[in-house]
Amino acid sequence: MANEAKPCPCEIGDKIEYGGLGEEVQLEHIKAYVVKPQASEKAIIVIHDIFGWQLPNTRYMADMLSANGYITICPDFFVGKEPWSQSHDWSTFQQWLEDRKATDIKKEVDVVLKYLKEKCGAKHIGVVGFCWGGVATHYVALQYQEIKAAVSVYGIVREREDFQIWNLKSPTFFIFAEKDSIIPLDQVTILETRLKEKCTADFQVKIFPNQTHGFVHRKNENINPDDKPYIQEARKDLLNWLNKYM
């Protein structure tokens, strides 16, 4: 699920066998995975996909960000509700999604921001999200002026009266895949056109050729040699965007 206008299920891809370098903590009503490098005032909120905050692939990405000098936190934005699983019946996906809306996370974001500022000493905060988390990242960039940088990886918020997709309050980088069956390129074109027409914040929309949904965090670069250059380029671009604004 990456497109709120037409949400649909997606495949988990290559599940990385990875334990993680951080720790799990309790923040008021939610749990979170936290990785803290030494002496950093910069923090990134990592927003998970439909497979939840404990997916090793997502923790691998959080650790990668931490290795580049960022306090990194991946909260459970499902707030204890069961994440999606490949064993679930896809026909029930819309029902499962009903109480897990990517645009209904303000309470949790506020808790995480408070924790990062008061407990971690963060003075510059960004957000990165994948798939469901890409939608959530787009939402956060529309709502929070204090977010210094955002990277939405294959996710779009649909435009309606209360969500004008172009009204970004944070510099935002959108990453898409050319052969994404979940987010058609015409939707990417609409987003980019709206941003060019009306957005006052800095933004970039980039489409990676020959790639499919989930390539940045769900493909293991070591067993996908044809995709490896694109995976590495996307991760480098992601870091460069964060470094530029934070």
ROBA-783824 format. One record per residue (C-alpha): x, y, z. Coordinates in steps of 0.001 Angstrom, whole numbers, plus 524288, in hexadecimal, padded with zeros to 5 digits. Layout:
<pts>
@u->X v->Y w->Z
...
</pts>
This chain:
<pts>
@u->80000 v->80000 w->80000
@u->8062C v->80C7D w->7FBC8
@u->7FBB2 v->8147E w->7F54D
@u->7F094 v->81967 w->7FDA5
@u->7E888 v->81C51 w->7F181
@u->7E88B v->80E08 w->7EDB1
@u->7EE18 v->805FF w->7F8DD
@u->7F189 v->7F803 w->7F5D3
@u->7FA3C v->7ED81 w->7FB7F
@u->80884 v->7EBBC w->7F81B
@u->81260 v->7E0C4 w->7F901
@u->81C61 v->7E03F w->803F4
@u->827D9 v->7DDA2 w->7FAD1
@u->834D4 v->7D901 w->80076
@u->833DD v->7D810 w->80F2E
@u->84140 v->7DB83 w->8144B
@u->84673 v->7D310 w->81F3F
@u->84A7F v->7DE1A w->82824
@u->84A5B v->7E003 w->836C6
@u->84C38 v->7EEA2 w->83827
@u->85587 v->7F6FD w->84025
@u->84BB9 v->7FEE4 w->847FE
@u->84263 v->7FC9F w->8532E
@u->833BE v->7FC50 w->8551B
@u->82E03 v->806A7 w->85E06
@u->82082 v->80AB1 w->862D1
@u->81C04 v->81883 w->85F75
@u->80F45 v->81B45 w->8667D
@u->8055F v->812D3 w->85F17
@u->80E69 v->80DB0 w->85467
@u->81AB4 v->8058A w->85319
@u->82633 v->8096A w->84AA5
@u->83338 v->80489 w->8459C
@u->83DE6 v->80E85 w->84894
@u->84C0E v->80F86 w->84429
@u->854A3 v->81A31 w->849E3
@u->861EB v->81DEE w->84464
@u->86AE8 v->82594 w->84D27
@u->8690C v->8343F w->84E9A
@u->85EB3 v->83737 w->84467
@u->8545F v->841D1 w->8445E
@u->84E53 v->83CCE w->837BC
@u->84392 v->8328A w->837AF
@u->83BC4 v->82B12 w->82D8F
@u->82E52 v->8251A w->82F88
@u->82D81 v->818BA w->82749
@u->81F94 v->814EB w->823D0
@u->81D7F v->80687 w->82100
@u->81586 v->80020 w->81642
@u->8099A v->7F747 w->817BC
@u->81241 v->7EC72 w->81D33
@u->814A7 v->7F42E w->8298D
@u->81F4A v->7FA3D w->831CC
@u->82649 v->7ED6E w->834BA
@u->82914 v->7E9D4 w->82687
@u->837DD v->7E76D w->825CB
@u->838BC v->7EEA6 w->818CC
@u->833B6 v->7FB25 w->81EFC
@u->83CC2 v->7F9E7 w->82AB8
@u->84803 v->7F807 w->8214F
@u->84487 v->80513 w->81B0A
@u->84382 v->80B76 w->82879
@u->85102 v->80676 w->82C03
@u->85662 v->80B6A w->81F12
@u->85155 v->8190B w->8224C
@u->85716 v->81834 w->82FEB
@u->86441 v->8144B w->82A56
@u->863E6 v->8212B w->822FF
@u->862B2 v->8290D w->82F70
@u->8541B v->829A9 w->8320B
@u->84CA2 v->825D2 w->83E2D
@u->842C8 v->81CAE w->837F9
@u->83594 v->81876 w->83D1C
@u->82BE0 v->80F0B w->836F1
@u->81F33 v->80F8F w->83ECE
@u->813FB v->805F4 w->83E1D
@u->80A4A v->80E92 w->836FB
@u->80073 v->80366 w->8376E
@u->80077 v->8053E w->84645
@u->80089 v->7F6D0 w->8498D
@u->7F731 v->7F2B4 w->83EC9
@u->7FBB2 v->7E707 w->836E5
@u->803A3 v->7EA82 w->82ACA
@u->80061 v->7E4A3 w->81DB6
@u->805AF v->7D715 w->81AD5
@u->8075F v->7CF41 w->80E67
@u->7FECC v->7C4E5 w->814B8
@u->7F343 v->7CE41 w->81572
@u->7E83A v->7CDA5 w->80B9B
@u->7EA3E v->7D8B7 w->801D0
@u->7DB8A v->7DA1D w->80044
@u->7DB05 v->7DF5E w->80E3A
@u->7E586 v->7E99D w->80C0A
@u->7DC68 v->7F55A w->80B0B
@u->7D5AB v->7F16D w->81798
@u->7E2D5 v->7EF96 w->81E64
@u->7E736 v->7FCF8 w->819B1
@u->7DB3D v->80406 w->81ED6
@u->7E0C0 v->806B3 w->82C64
@u->7EEC2 v->8081A w->827AE
@u->7EDEC v->81441 w->81F3C
@u->7FAF3 v->81A61 w->81BB0
@u->7F4D6 v->827E1 w->81D27
@u->7EFE8 v->82546 w->82AF4
@u->7FCCF v->8256E w->8324A
@u->7FD9C v->8331E w->837FD
@u->7FC75 v->82E8D w->8461D
@u->807CF v->82524 w->8444F
@u->8103B v->82EF1 w->83CD5
@u->80E5D v->838DA w->847CA
@u->812C6 v->82EE4 w->851ED
@u->81EE3 v->82B75 w->849ED
@u->8227F v->839B3 w->847B6
@u->8216E v->83C57 w->8564C
@u->82A17 v->83090 w->85968
@u->83470 v->8345C w->84F87
@u->8352C v->84261 w->85467
@u->83429 v->83FEB w->86309
@u->83AFE v->832CA w->864B0
@u->84494 v->8328B w->85959
@u->84809 v->840EE w->85811
@u->8444A v->8414F w->849BF
@u->84409 v->84EDA w->843D0
@u->84267 v->84AFF w->83588
@u->83862 v->84080 w->83221
@u->8353E v->83A10 w->82527
@u->82C8E v->82EE8 w->820B2
@u->82E2A v->82381 w->8174B
@u->82374 v->819D5 w->813EB
@u->82171 v->80E08 w->80B39
@u->814E6 v->809E9 w->80442
@u->80A36 v->80C09 w->80EAE
@u->814A2 v->81410 w->8156A
@u->816EC v->81B88 w->808C5
@u->808D2 v->82008 w->80938
@u->80A85 v->8236D w->817A1
@u->81701 v->82B07 w->81489
@u->80FFA v->832F5 w->80A21
@u->80569 v->835C5 w->81456
@u->80F7A v->83A16 w->81E80
@u->815F1 v->84313 w->81484
@u->808AF v->84964 w->81237
@u->80615 v->84B68 w->820B8
@u->812AA v->84E6B w->8282A
@u->81A8A v->85AC0 w->825C4
@u->824F9 v->85620 w->82F7D
@u->828BB v->84A5D w->82729
@u->83552 v->84E62 w->82067
@u->83530 v->8442D w->81596
@u->82C84 v->83915 w->810DA
@u->82EC6 v->82D89 w->807C8
@u->8229B v->82664 w->80319
@u->82637 v->81972 w->7FCF5
@u->81B63 v->81470 w->7F410
@u->80FF2 v->81B1D w->7FAC2
@u->805F2 v->82592 w->7F716
@u->7FB11 v->82C06 w->7FEE2
@u->7EF0A v->82DF3 w->7F67C
@u->7EA39 v->83BC6 w->7F4A3
@u->7DDAB v->83FC3 w->7FB3B
@u->7D8CB v->84BEA w->80230
@u->7E0AC v->849CD w->80E97
@u->7ECB8 v->84469 w->807B3
@u->7F1ED v->84D23 w->7FCF6
@u->7FCFE v->84492 w->7F830
@u->8055A v->84FF8 w->7F3B4
@u->80502 v->857D6 w->80065
@u->811CB v->85296 w->805EE
@u->816E9 v->858F4 w->8123F
@u->823D4 v->85183 w->81198
@u->82DA5 v->84F18 w->806A9
@u->82966 v->841DE w->80164
@u->82FBD v->837CE w->7F88F
@u->826AA v->82DFD w->7F1F4
@u->82C61 v->8211F w->7ED2A
@u->824A6 v->818B7 w->7E398
@u->826BE v->80C94 w->7DB5A
@u->82443 v->80C75 w->7CCBA
@u->81DA2 v->7FF1F w->7CCE8
@u->815FC v->800E8 w->7D980
@u->808FF v->7F9F3 w->7D7C5
@u->80384 v->800BD w->7E3D1
@u->806D1 v->80ED1 w->7E058
@u->804D7 v->810F8 w->7D1A4
@u->80D87 v->81B2F w->7CB6F
@u->801E0 v->823AE w->7C7D9
@u->7FF97 v->825E2 w->7D668
@u->80DCF v->829BD w->7D802
@u->80C30 v->8333F w->7CCB2
@u->80051 v->83968 w->7D32E
@u->807C0 v->83B00 w->7DFED
@u->81380 v->8412E w->7D952
@u->80AEF v->84A42 w->7D13D
@u->803B3 v->84EFC w->7DD5C
@u->8106C v->85136 w->7E497
@u->8165B v->858E6 w->7D95E
@u->80A35 v->86156 w->7D85A
@u->80808 v->8648F w->7E6A5
@u->81236 v->85F6B w->7F02C
@u->81ABE v->86991 w->7F6F5
@u->82347 v->85FD9 w->7FE57
@u->82EA4 v->85931 w->7F798
@u->82B76 v->84BE9 w->7F1D9
@u->83062 v->84188 w->7E87D
@u->8294B v->8366C w->7E1BF
@u->831EE v->82B82 w->7DC87
@u->82DE2 v->81F3F w->7D53C
@u->83771 v->813EA w->7D508
@u->83770 v->80C4B w->7C823
@u->8342B v->7FDD7 w->7C78B
@u->83113 v->7FD5A w->7D60F
@u->82516 v->7F7DD w->7DCCA
@u->81E18 v->7FB87 w->7E94D
@u->82648 v->7F9B0 w->7F57F
@u->83386 v->7F9B0 w->7EEC7
@u->83A48 v->802F9 w->7F856
@u->837F6 v->7FB33 w->804C5
@u->8320B v->7EE28 w->800D7
@u->83BE9 v->7E99C w->7F6CA
@u->84886 v->7E37C w->7FB78
@u->852EA v->7E9EF w->7F327
@u->85C03 v->7DE4A w->7F4B5
@u->852B0 v->7D4FE w->7EDBF
@u->84D4E v->7DEB5 w->7E3D2
@u->85937 v->7E2DB w->7DBD5
@u->85143 v->7E9AE w->7D13D
@u->84A35 v->7F1D5 w->7DB65
@u->855EF v->7F460 w->7E42B
@u->85A4E v->80125 w->7DD9A
@u->84C98 v->806D3 w->7DEEC
@u->84B20 v->80265 w->7ECFE
@u->85813 v->8089E w->7F079
@u->85529 v->8150C w->7E8D1
@u->847F4 v->816B8 w->7EF74
@u->84DD7 v->814EC w->7FCFD
@u->858B1 v->81E8A w->7F9C2
@u->84EC2 v->82862 w->7F4B4
@u->846BE v->82698 w->80103
@u->8527E v->82992 w->80995
@u->856B3 v->8350C w->80143
@u->84944 v->83B3B w->80288
@u->84970 v->839DA w->81150
@u->8575C v->83EE6 w->81249
@u->853FA v->84AA1 w->809D8
@u->8490B v->84F82 w->812AE
@u->84D2C v->84A8A w->81FF4
</pts>
